[in-house]
Every structure is written in structure tokens, then in C-alpha cells.
Amino acid sequence: MAHFLEVDMDLIVWRHADAVDGMPDMTRELTAKGLKQAAQMADWLNARLPKDARILVSPAKRAMQTAAALGRPLEITQKLAPGTDAMNVVLASGWPDAGGTVVVVGHQPSLGQVASLLMCGAEADLCIKKGGLWWLTNRVRQETQQIIVRAVMTPELA
């Protein structure tokens, strides 16, 4: 009988909060509403995240401002920049083998596509509300991989 390494991993895909319109895209900042959204979600997350959670962030200013609300060390990666695809996000996170908890702060449509890919095995354009998140868990039980939706949260509900 084969022995499987039972590695659990939590992946949280968190869309940046409300940002100003305009160009250049990479320097768009959060609005007052966006700063409030980021703070609400950060409070909700910090009450639930382990201390050693990794925070991976798009280099876009609005994503960095959103993630900064957590008050934790951030890893900025070009792999999460606007326009990236779902597979780049999955690979950057180390899913499902990295173990532990990884928070990815990025953009639509790639984050919604990641949620769809992991839950259904195919990319679809799921919409994640600005400032909202999906929390997915990968676990192996009795040699079967399981993907569990632990939470879907928006700033208004946090």
C-alpha cells in the first residue's frame, strides 16, 4: 500500500480593496472606502491567521496597500501583477505542497479563476468583490485529496 504525505495547506485569495480609477495602473491607490475595506478584512484575517502565514502580494500599489493593513511581513512578487493568469498564482503560492497558510493579495480576474480552478478543476470567471476573499484548504485524507471552502468573506460582513 502506498503511503501519501498528508500535507494540509490553506490558500486565501484576497482581492485588493477599492482603488481610484486612472493610469498608470500600477500606481493606483486605495480610496478612503478601500482603506476602510482593507482594515476591516485585515482585522478579520488577523483574528484567524497563524503567526507564520506567508503574505504574497502583487507589486501594484493598491494590492500592497491592502496587504499592509495586516501589519505583517509581505513578499512582493511580479508573478501576481495585474494580468497574470491563474496558474501563475497557483505556482507562486506553492499550492498544494507548500503546507501552512498562504495569503495571496492580487487582482481579478485571476483570483476568481484560481478559486474556480482549485474547486472545480477548470478556470471560470468567478467574481471576488473588491476587498473580499476566498479561503480554501487542501487536505489529504485516506489517500484522497480534498479541497474545502473554509470561508468566503467581504469587507461588509467582516
N, C-alpha and C positions, 0 to 999 in steps of 0.2 A: 504494500500500500504506500502510495506517495505521501510525503509529508509536505504540507504547504506552510510557508511562513505566514502567520496571521498578523498582518500589518494593518492597523486602523489609521485612517487619515481623515481629517476634517479639512474641507476646502470651502472657504467663504468668498464668494464673488460679490464685491461691493462696488456699485456704480457711483461715480463721483456725484457730488451734490450739485444743485442748481448753479449754473455759471452764466456770466454775461455772454451775449452774442458778440460776434465780430471776428476779426482776423488780426494778427496771425493766431491760428487755432491753439498752438502750444502755449501761448501766454494768457489765454482766457482765465480770468479769476472767478472765484465764487462770489455770488451776490450775497447780500445780507441774509436772504432766505436760505441760500446754500450753506453759509457758515452756521446757521441755526440747525439745519438738517444734519450737517456733519457732526456737530456737537451732540445732538440727540442720539444719533446712531453710535457714536463713539462711546457715550455713556452706557448704552445698552450692551455693546460689544465688550467693553472693559469689565462689566459685571460677569461675563461668561467666558471670556478667553483665558487660556492658560498663560502664565507669565512668559513662557518660551515660544509663543506663537510668532511665526515669521510674517512680516508685513511686506508684500511685494507691491510696488507702485509704478504706475505709468509716469513717464517724465513730464507729462502735461501738467501745467501749474495747478489746474483745478483738481486733478487727482491727488497731487502732492498736498494741497491744502486740505482736502477731505481726509486723507490718511493722517495728517499731522494732528488732527483733533484727538487721535488716540493717545498722543503723548508717549509713543513707543518708538524704538529704533525702526527706521524704514530702509528697505532695499529698493532703490530706484532702478528699473530695468527697461531698456528700449524695447524689449520683447512685448511689453504691454502698451506701447504707444497707440494713439488713435489709428484705426485702420488695420490693426493686427487681426489675425484670424484665430478661431477657437483653438486650433491645435497648438499654436504658439503659446497661448495662455496655459493650456494643459501642461505642455512641456516645461514652461517656466516654473510652474508650481511643483513639479515633481510627482504629480498625480499618477498612480495611486501609491507609489512605492516610498515616497519621502517620509511618510509617517508624520505624526504630530498634527499641528494645526497651521494652515497657511491661509492668510487673508490676501486676496488679490484686489487691488483698487484700480479700476480701469473704466472702460467705456463700452457703450452699446455700438454696434450690435454684437460685438464679440462675446461679452459676458453672458448675454442671453443664449447665444449659440453654445457656449460652454455648458450651461445648465442643461440645455436640451440634449447635447451630445452625451453627457455623462448619465443622464436619466433614461434616455430613450435609444441611445446608440446612433443617433443621426442629428445633424445640425438643423435647427429650425429657428426662426426669428422670435424667440420669447422676449418679451419686453420687461426689463427691470426698470422700475421707476427711478428717477433721479434721487440719489441718496439711499436707495434701497439695496437689499442684499438677498442672496440665496445662500443657505448654509447646507452643504452636502457632506455626508460621511460615507467613506468607503470602508467596508469591513469584509473579512473572510470568515465565514462560519461553516464548519463541516465541509470544507473544500469548495464552498460556493461564494463567489464574490457578490456582495450586496451593496447597492447604492441607496442610501436613506436620506430623505429630505428632513433635516432637523428643524429648519426654520426658513420662512420667507417673511421678511420684515421691511416695513417702510418707516421713514422718519416720523410720520404722523402717529404710528402705532407704538413707537419706542417709548 
